[in-house]
Structures are given as structure tokens and as C-alpha cells.
Amino acid sequence: MLIDTHAHLNFHAYKKDADEVVKRALEKEMLVVNVGSQYSTSVRAIEMAKKYPQLFAAVGLHPIHLKKRIVKHRDSEELDEIEIPANGEDFNYQKYLELVKEEKVVAVGEVGLDYHHLETGDNAEDLKRKQKEIFLEFIKLSNEVRKPIIIHCWDAYEELLEILKSSPVDKKGIIHSFIGNYKTARKFIDSGFKIGLNGIITYGISYDRLIKETELKDIVIETDCPYLTPGPHKGERNEPILVELVAQKIADIKGLTLAKVAEITTQNAKAVLGF
């Protein structure tokens, strides 16, 4: 069994065929965590999880959605520029509390810090302050309902570590789409978090050392679909079944079988997410 700990089947990219994508994952006997990035997609994640026993949900407000704009994302790992409409949502603690209490919700997320997408003309310090304030509210929420947290962090690992030290998350969670080095990963692991690896690790050798040095017991796997499609399918829309390619890359680097990586990362995911 494989568990995709971070998918976005609730996004517009799957508007026409979400059921077919889910069924392909179910044919592989997978479990999938469908992750919200704002209130509307969090609601959708819960609706889908109720429809399929093998689907679970996480609810949260991604930091890029705190300001209304079109976020243009492109980096060396992507083939094409992606435009993401950010709605400038006003955070409402009570509304998210009601969502996260739902039985099929296994985590708060994705939430966190994103300094990478600050743009020319932004009041950077104001936006950083707002991101931190909202993130702290989600930590409070996580602790209130006793569920783990799935954290997005880009260009802010040191700030994130400071927050987690001063405002601990009781049930810990996952550092999603980790792109740092082993030294940084170790700090999160020592704090009780799992490291989420996805298709980025298949794009070359940049993360081979991280994979070698990080113990398998500290890793969970994910797709972040529809984004970050693993190398052999780069340029195509990602989906949960392709998480197997992430597991295979880890197996190749560590000299293990795919079955062993699947077994241990599944155990890790179940432990941290409370399946």
C-alpha cells in the first residue's frame, strides 16, 4: 500500500474527471489525503472524503491566499509558469474549527509561511507578519482539536523553526514538500515532524544526499498534485498514482525495494496522521 499524504484533487484541475482520478488510485489500493488551501477547497476536500472511504481530508488556508491577486509561479523545477488565483480570504477561526472537527479530517493544513511569492510592491513586512499571525491561529486550532498539522514553508525555514519552538504543535505533523538540506531536515525531525518528499526529488540529483542521510522512518511521500509531476511524466498533470515514482526514487537511492519503502512510509503516514 502507498499513501499520498498531500494531494489537491479538490482543485479546478480535476473539475472534469476527479472521480476517474480517484478510482485509479483506489485500483492501486492507495490512501489519499486531499488537502485544502482555502475555505472553499477545504469544504470540497471533506465532501470528497465522505464519498470515498480511502480518501481523507485536511483543512487550511495557504499563506498565498491572504492577499487577493494572481500568483505567478515559476521555478527551475517547473516546465511552465503557473498562475494561481489568490482570493484574499479573511481568516475565520470558528468556521475552520467546525470543518476540522469533521470525522474524515485527519489534519490541519496546508498552512504556514511563504516568503518566496512576495512581489515587488508588496509590503513584505506586513505580509510576513500576517502570515505568522494566521499560522499561529492554525497551531492553536490544531492543538484545540488534537490533530496534526501539514505545513507549507518556502524561503522561511528558520522563521518556521522559531515559531514551532515558541508555539509547539502537540500532535506534530508533516513539513510538506521539503526542499531544504539534511541539517535543516534534522531540526524538524528532532522537533517530532515527518519530512514530506514529492516529485521534486526525481528531477535530478539535487536531493539524493538528503534522501541518503534522512532515515526512512522520518519520511512520508506525497504528490502535491496537480503540481510537481515526477520526472518521467514531467509536463503532464500529476495525480496520486504517481506517488509510486517518488517511492521508487527513494528506494533507488537507499538501495531498498519499492515494497520496503512503501511499507515504512505508509507506517509513518498512518502514525503521524492517526489513521
N, C-alpha and C positions, 0 to 999 in steps of 0.2 A: 504493500500500500504506500501511496505517496500523498502528502498533504501540501497543497498550495496555500501557504499561510497569508497570502496577500494578493487578491485578485480584485478587479473592478468590473465585474460582469453587469453591474448596475449602471454603467456609463453608456453614453449615447452610441459608442462604437458597436454595441451589441443590440441596439434597438430592434433590429430586424430578425436576429437569429439567436438571442440569448438562450432560449430553450435548447436549441441544437448544440450549442457550445457546452452547456451544462451536461447534456446527455452524453457527449463524447467523453467528458470527464468521468461520468458515472460508469460508463462501459469499462473504464480503466480501474474502477473501484477506488476512486480518489475521494478525499475530503477536501473541501474548498472553503476558505474564509473570504467572504465578499465584503469589501471594506468601503465604508462611506468617506466622502471627503467634504461634505456639507450636509445640511439637514435633509434636503431632498433625496440625495443619493444614499444617505443613511436609512431613510424610510424605505427606499427601494431595496436596499440590501436585506432588510428584515423581511419584506414581502417575499423576496425570492427564497430566503432561508426557510420560511414557513412552507413553501411549496415543495421543497426537496429535503428529505432527512439528512442527506450528505452535505448540504450547504449550511454554513454558519455565517454570522454577520458581526461586523464591528461598526461602531458609530462614532463619528468625529467630524471635526472641522479643520481642514487643511489650512496651514497658515497663508497660502496664497489667496484664499477666499476671504480674507479680512479686508481687502480693498477691491472695489469694482474696477475692472479693466480687462483687457485681453493680454494674457501672459504668453509671450513668445519664448518658447523653449527650444534651444538647440545646443548640443554639445558634441564633443568628438565621438561619443558613443552612438549617436543617432544619425540615421541617414537623412532624415528630413526635418525641417523645422515644424514644431507642433504649436498650434495656437489653442490655448485653454481659456475659455471664458471664466473669469473670476467674478462672482456676484456681489462681493462686498457685504457678506452676511453679518448681521448683528447677532452676536452670541447670546443665547438664552439658556441659562443653566437648567431651569426647570424642564424645558422641552427636551433637552438631551438626557436628563435624568429619567424621564419617562421612557425614552427609547432604550436606554442602556439596561433597564430593568427587564426588558423582554427576554424570554427564556432562550431564544436562539442566538442572542448576542453574547459572544464569548470574550469581547474586549472593547475597550475604548480606543478609537483610532480611525483614520490616521490623524494624528495631531503632532504638533511640535514646532520646530523653528526652520525657516527657510530664508537665509540671507543671500542666497545665490540669485534669486529673481528680483532683488531690489533694482529699480531702474533709475536712470538719470532723471532728475526732477523730483524723485521721491524724497520725503522727509524720512531719511533712513533711521535716525534715532527714534523717531516717533513710532514707525512701523515695527522696529525691533522691540520697543517697549510693549506695544500692543500684543505682538506675538507671544512674548513672555507672560504677559498677564493672562491671556486666554489659555495658554498651555498650563499655567498653574491652576486655573479653574478646572481643566480636564484631569489634572492629577488629583485634585480634590474629589472630583466626580468618581474617578477610578477607585479611590480609597473608600468612598462612601458606599459603593456597591460591591466592593471586594472583587473587582475584575481587573485583569492585567491591561497594559496599555501598549499600543502599537505606535511607535514614534518615527515620524519623518524628520530628518535633520540634514540640512545641506549648508555647508560652509559655516557651521556653528557648533561643532562637536565640543569644544572647550566650554562654551556657554551652557550647552546642554548638560555636561557633566557637573557643572557648578549647581545648576538647578536641581538635578537629581540628588545631589549630596545634601542640599539645604532643605529640599522638599521631597523626601523619599516616596516612591511608589510601593505600597505594601505588597502587591501581588506581582511586582516587576513586569516583564513583558518582552517586547522584541524591538531591537533597533533595526528598523526596516531599511532595505536597500542600502546596506552598509558599503561605503566606498572609501573608508579610511585605511590606515595601516594596522599591523598587528598590535603595536604599542597602544594605540587608541582603542582597538577592539578589546584588548585585555582589561582596560579600565572599566568598560561597560560590563564585561563578563564578571569581573570581580565585584561589581555592584549588583549582580544577580540577573542580568539581562542576557537573552539569546541574540545572536547576530543573524540577521536575515540576508541571505545571498540569493541573487537572481541572475537573469541573463547577462548582466554586465560582465560577470566572470568568464563568459565564453568568448568575449571579444578580442582576446589576445592573452598575453602572459602577465599583464599588469597585476592581477590578483592571485597569481599562483603562490607567491610567498605567504600571503595572508591565509590562503587555504591550507598550506602545508603546516603553518605554525598554530592555527586555531584548531583546538580539539573538536572532533566531530560532535561530542556531547554538548557543545556550545553553539551549534549551528542549526538554523531552520532554513527551509528553502521556500521560494516564492517566485511568482512570475511578474507581479505588478502589471499584469495585462490590463489594457491592450498595449502597454508600452514595453520597452526593453526586451524585445523578442530575442531569444537565444541565437547565437551566431549562424547556425545552418539555415535558419529561416528569417534572418535579418531583412527588414524591408517589408515583411508581412505583418499582419495583425497578430499579436500574441494571444495565447489562451492557456488555460490551466494544464492541459495535457503536455504542454511543452516544458513543464517544470522537470520532467524526466531528464531533459538535456542539461539542466542545472545540476541535478544529482549525478549525472554521468561525468560531468567535468570534475566535480569534487572527487568522485571515485577514481578517475584517471590520475589526478594529482596526488592523491593519498595512497594509491596502489591498492584500492579496495574494490570489491564487487559493487555493482549498482544495487544489488539486493541488500547489501550491508548498509550502504548509505541511506537507502530508502527506510530500512528498519530503524536505524538510530535517529534520523531526522524526524521520522514520524513519532517516535517515542518522545523526542524533545518537544515537538509541537503540542502533543497531547498533554504533556506535563505543564507547559507554560500557559496554555490556553484552557486547560481544565476540561477537556473533552471526556 
